[in-house]
Amino acid sequence: MSALAELTLSIRQGLGLAHKRDIAEVMKLLPAYSAAYGSHAPRGNPAPDAPASRTAERFSMHSHAQRGNDVPVGDDCAAIPDGDGYLLLATEGYLNDFVATQPWFAGYCGVMVNVSDIYAMGGRPIAVVDALWSDGATQAKPILEGLATASQVYGVPVVGGHSNLRNDRPQLSVAILGRAQKLLSSFAAKPGQQLLAAIDLRGHFREPYLWWDASTGAPPERLRQDLEILPTLAETGLCAAAKDISNAGIVGTLLMLLECSDLGGTVDIQAIPRPAGIALERWLRCFPSFGFVLSVDGENSAAVIERFTQRGIACAAIGATDTSRQMRLASGDEQQPLWDLNEQPLTGCGPIITESPSPSGRGAGVREITL
């Protein structure tokens, strides 16, 4: 087995993608739950060049049944149409072990990670609320201190929440509200676009974990201005599709973006920006505090890359999208298949293609995309 084949297998079988596969199990339950409340509706989304017989449907939630606002599930935030823009709503829950062993950093991430989700959608954050359970005030204190520090660093107030100091362990969840004029969305990538990765390499691993910290200790004003790149890209029309790099790693996050956009693609792992001295396999699996993947028209690629590099953020073209619904990793002349969305969804948030019999009994018949 080649080195690329071994790397591909380790990513496919790794914990990062396993956590994302859990989402598919939840997605199976959401339509039934939503239908019970009259808030589930399919959303037609055929590709512009698709044949008339090809239809698309994906899971969505109405933000308010009377208004009929359609909110697709699968982006970094729920984008709720509101006036001439969108309200952005997201939440993050944190692993019990993480909160117990890294309480201050868990609190800090409560703001930092949510803020990244808002900016990944082309928005700007408004405020956060937290839900914190702990075994007494002493256990809660470092978590709240981390939350407060990040609130000051990113300029996003904590405006309320829920607390319980009579639990048997520390647990944390944080939600955020933001607003966008124009969206960056996981559903907006198109075939033939370039895939870009933008990552702040000015950091360090929080050993022994897979967390690349380019936030704590960095100048707050610089961090805020770096994030402003994302809504600027959306508002200038240079980009419409992006995603925050999550604990699925760079490759897993790209796979989620491709799934939502009903696409495939090839990623050159050697082209991914990486700090000197960091092993490739570890880097591909890590969660960077500032990291985004984008799908961009070729004529806009250089301008988008320049926006990041002007701020000292590494950004490079690392691949391209296609219509295969298969993701491949490349290194030199070798390619290895990572995931085939035609055979198995990852999160279940993207459309699934099925074939119906041809009315005449000849040929493949109608291809339908459903969830």
C-alpha positions in Angstrom: 0.0 0.0 0.0 1.4 3.4 -1.0 1.9 6.2 1.5 -1.0 8.1 0.0 -3.3 5.1 0.2 -2.4 4.6 3.9 -3.0 8.3 4.6 -6.4 8.2 2.7 -7.5 5.1 4.7 -6.5 6.7 8.0 -8.6 9.8 7.3 -11.5 7.7 6.1 -11.5 5.6 9.3 -10.5 8.4 11.6 -12.5 9.9 14.5 -12.9 13.2 12.6 -15.1 11.7 9.9 -16.7 9.4 12.4 -18.1 12.4 14.4 -19.5 13.8 11.1 -21.1 10.5 10.2 -23.1 10.8 13.5 -24.8 13.8 11.9 -26.4 11.5 9.3 -28.1 9.5 12.0 -29.6 12.7 13.5 -30.7 13.9 10.0 -32.7 10.7 9.6 -34.8 11.8 12.6 -35.2 15.5 11.7 -37.8 15.1 8.9 -40.2 13.1 11.0 -39.7 15.5 13.9 -40.3 18.6 11.8 -43.3 17.1 10.0 -45.0 16.7 13.3 -44.8 20.4 13.8 -45.6 21.3 10.2 -42.2 22.9 9.6 -40.6 20.6 7.2 -40.6 21.3 3.5 -38.6 20.2 0.5 -36.5 22.8 -1.3 -36.2 22.5 -5.1 -32.7 23.2 -6.1 -31.9 21.7 -9.6 -28.5 22.5 -11.0 -28.7 25.3 -13.7 -27.6 22.9 -16.4 -29.5 19.9 -15.2 -32.1 18.1 -17.5 -35.7 18.9 -16.9 -36.3 15.5 -15.4 -33.7 15.9 -12.7 -35.0 17.4 -9.5 -33.3 18.3 -6.3 -34.6 18.2 -2.8 -32.8 18.8 0.5 -33.9 19.0 4.1 -34.9 22.4 5.3 -36.6 24.0 8.3 -39.0 26.9 8.2 -37.9 29.6 10.5 -41.5 30.6 10.8 -44.3 28.6 9.2 -46.5 31.6 8.3 -43.6 33.4 6.6 -42.4 30.3 4.8 -38.7 31.1 5.1 -36.7 28.2 3.9 -33.6 27.4 6.0 -31.4 24.5 4.7 -29.7 22.4 7.3 -26.0 21.7 6.8 -24.2 25.0 6.8 -22.0 26.3 9.6 -25.0 28.4 10.7 -28.7 28.4 10.1 -29.2 31.4 7.7 -32.7 32.8 8.4 -33.9 35.4 5.8 -34.5 38.7 7.6 -35.2 41.9 5.8 -32.5 42.6 3.2 -30.1 40.1 4.8 -29.9 37.1 7.0 -29.8 36.3 10.7 -27.2 33.6 11.5 -27.8 31.2 14.3 -25.4 28.4 15.4 -24.5 26.4 18.5 -21.5 24.3 19.7 -21.4 21.6 22.3 -18.1 20.5 23.8 -16.9 17.0 24.7 -17.0 16.3 28.5 -13.3 15.3 28.6 -12.3 18.5 26.8 -14.2 20.7 29.3 -12.9 18.7 32.2 -9.2 18.7 31.2 -9.0 22.1 29.5 -11.7 24.2 31.2 -10.2 27.6 30.4 -9.6 26.8 26.7 -13.0 25.1 26.4 -14.6 28.4 27.5 -12.4 30.4 25.1 -13.4 28.0 22.3 -17.0 28.6 23.2 -16.7 32.0 21.6 -13.8 31.5 19.2 -15.4 28.5 17.4 -18.8 30.1 17.1 -17.4 33.3 15.8 -15.6 31.4 13.1 -18.9 29.8 12.1 -20.5 33.2 11.7 -17.7 34.6 9.6 -17.6 31.4 7.5 -21.1 32.2 6.4 -20.1 35.8 5.4 -21.6 37.3 8.5 -20.6 39.3 11.6 -21.3 38.2 15.1 -23.8 40.0 17.4 -23.8 38.1 20.7 -23.4 34.7 22.4 -25.3 32.8 25.2 -23.9 29.8 27.1 -25.3 26.8 28.9 -22.9 25.8 31.7 -23.3 22.9 34.1 -20.7 22.1 36.8 -20.1 20.6 40.2 -19.9 23.9 42.0 -18.7 27.4 41.3 -15.0 26.5 41.6 -15.3 24.1 38.7 -17.2 26.7 36.6 -14.8 29.5 37.3 -12.0 28.8 34.7 -14.6 28.0 32.0 -16.3 31.3 32.5 -12.9 33.1 32.6 -12.0 31.6 29.2 -15.4 32.6 27.8 -15.0 36.1 29.1 -11.5 36.4 27.7 -12.6 35.3 24.2 -15.6 37.7 24.4 -13.2 40.6 24.9 -10.7 39.4 22.3 -13.3 39.0 19.5 -15.6 41.9 20.7 -18.6 39.6 21.0 -20.6 40.1 24.2 -22.0 37.2 26.3 -25.6 38.4 26.9 -27.1 35.5 28.9 -27.4 31.8 29.3 -28.2 29.0 31.6 -26.3 27.6 34.6 -26.4 24.7 36.9 -23.8 24.3 39.7 -25.2 21.1 41.0 -24.2 18.7 38.3 -21.7 15.8 38.6 -19.3 17.1 35.9 -18.6 20.2 33.9 -20.5 20.5 30.6 -20.6 23.4 28.2 -22.6 24.5 25.1 -22.5 28.0 23.5 -24.8 29.5 20.9 -24.2 32.6 18.8 -26.3 35.1 16.8 -25.0 37.0 13.8 -26.0 38.8 10.7 -25.0 38.7 7.0 -25.8 40.9 4.0 -24.6 38.3 1.5 -24.0 34.6 2.3 -21.1 32.2 2.0 -22.7 28.8 1.9 -21.8 25.1 1.8 -24.6 24.7 -0.8 -23.2 27.3 -3.3 -20.1 25.6 -4.8 -20.2 24.9 -8.5 -18.5 22.4 -10.7 -15.2 23.5 -12.3 -14.3 25.9 -9.4 -11.0 26.0 -7.6 -10.8 24.8 -4.0 -8.8 27.1 -1.7 -7.5 26.6 1.8 -6.8 29.6 4.0 -5.1 28.9 7.4 -3.3 31.0 9.9 0.0 29.3 10.4 1.2 31.7 13.1 0.4 29.3 16.0 1.3 26.2 17.8 -0.2 22.8 18.7 -1.7 22.7 22.2 0.1 19.4 22.9 -0.7 16.6 22.9 -4.0 17.5 21.1 -4.8 18.1 17.5 -5.6 21.8 18.2 -3.7 24.4 16.3 -3.9 27.6 18.4 -3.3 30.8 16.4 -5.6 32.8 18.6 -4.6 32.9 22.3 -1.9 35.5 22.7 -2.4 37.1 19.2 -3.4 40.8 19.0 -7.2 41.0 19.3 -7.5 43.7 16.6 -5.5 41.6 14.2 -7.7 38.6 14.8 -10.9 40.6 14.2 -9.6 42.2 11.0 -8.4 38.8 9.7 -11.9 37.5 10.1 -13.3 40.5 8.2 -11.9 39.0 5.0 -14.8 36.5 4.9 -17.8 38.9 4.8 -15.9 41.1 2.4 -15.5 38.3 0.0 -19.2 37.6 0.1 -20.2 41.3 -0.2 -17.8 41.9 -3.2 -19.0 38.7 -5.0 -15.5 37.2 -5.1 -16.8 34.0 -3.4 -20.1 32.4 -2.5 -19.1 29.1 -1.0 -17.0 28.5 2.1 -16.8 26.4 5.3 -15.0 26.7 8.6 -12.4 23.9 9.1 -13.9 21.8 11.9 -12.7 18.9 13.9 -13.1 16.8 10.7 -9.9 18.4 9.6 -9.2 20.1 6.2 -10.0 17.1 4.1 -13.2 16.2 6.1 -14.4 19.8 5.9 -13.9 19.9 2.2 -15.9 16.6 1.9 -18.8 18.2 3.8 -18.8 21.2 1.5 -18.8 18.9 -1.6 -21.6 16.9 -0.1 -23.9 19.9 0.5 -23.2 21.2 -3.1 -23.8 17.8 -4.7 -20.3 17.8 -6.1 -17.0 15.8 -6.1 -13.5 16.9 -6.4 -9.8 16.3 -6.2 -7.5 17.7 -3.5 -3.7 17.9 -3.8 -2.6 17.3 -0.3 0.9 18.6 -1.0 -0.6 22.0 -1.9 -2.3 22.5 1.4 -0.6 25.3 3.4 1.3 23.7 6.3 3.7 25.0 9.0 7.3 23.9 8.6 8.2 20.8 10.7 4.6 19.6 11.1 3.9 16.1 9.8 1.3 16.1 7.0 -1.0 13.4 8.5 -1.2 15.3 11.8 -1.9 18.6 10.0 -4.7 17.1 7.9 -6.4 15.9 11.0 -6.1 19.0 13.1 -8.5 21.7 14.0 -7.0 25.2 13.3 -8.3 28.2 15.2 -8.4 30.2 11.9 -9.0 27.9 8.9 -11.4 28.1 6.0 -12.0 26.2 2.8 -13.5 28.0 -0.2 -14.8 27.2 -3.6 -14.0 30.0 -6.1 -14.4 30.7 -9.8 -11.0 30.5 -11.4 -11.0 34.1 -12.5 -11.4 35.2 -8.8 -8.9 32.8 -7.3 -5.9 35.1 -7.4 -7.9 38.0 -5.9 -9.2 35.8 -3.0 -5.8 34.4 -2.3 -4.3 38.0 -2.2 -7.0 39.1 0.4 -5.6 36.5 2.8 -1.9 36.8 2.1 -2.0 40.5 2.6 -3.0 39.8 6.2 -0.2 37.2 6.7 -2.6 34.2 6.3 -1.4 31.3 4.1 -3.9 30.7 1.3 -3.5 28.4 -1.8 -5.4 26.6 -4.5 -5.5 23.0 -3.4 -7.9 21.3 -5.9 -10.9 21.6 -8.1 -14.6 20.6 -8.0 -16.4 18.3 -10.5 -19.7 16.6 -10.9 -18.6 13.1 -9.9 -19.8 13.2 -6.3 -16.5 11.5 -5.4 -13.7 13.0 -3.4 -10.1 12.0 -4.3 -6.8 12.8 -2.7 -3.8 13.4 -4.9 -0.1 13.5 -4.3 2.2 13.9 -7.4 0.8 11.6 -10.1 -1.1 9.4 -7.7 -4.7 9.6 -6.7 -6.7 7.7 -4.1 -10.5 7.7 -3.6 -11.5 9.0 -0.2 -15.3 9.0 -0.3 -18.0 8.2 -2.8 -21.2 10.2 -2.0 -23.1 8.2 -4.6 -22.7 5.2 -2.3 -22.7 6.7 1.1 -23.5 10.1 2.5 -21.3 11.6 5.2 -23.5 14.0 7.2 -26.7 13.4 5.3 -27.2 17.1 4.7 -26.6 17.0 1.0 -28.9 15.6 -1.7 -28.8 11.9 -2.5 -29.3 10.8 -6.1 -31.6 7.9 -6.9 -32.6 6.4 -10.2 -36.2 5.7 -11.1 -37.2 3.4 -13.9 -37.6 4.8 -17.4 -41.2 5.1 -18.4 -40.4 3.4 -21.6 -38.5 0.6 -19.9 -35.3 1.7 -21.7 -32.4 3.6 -20.2 -31.8 4.9 -16.7 -35.0 6.9 -16.5 -35.3 9.9 -14.2 -32.5 10.8 -11.8 -33.9 12.4 -8.6 -32.0 14.0 -5.8 -33.7 13.6 -2.5 -32.6 13.5 1.1 
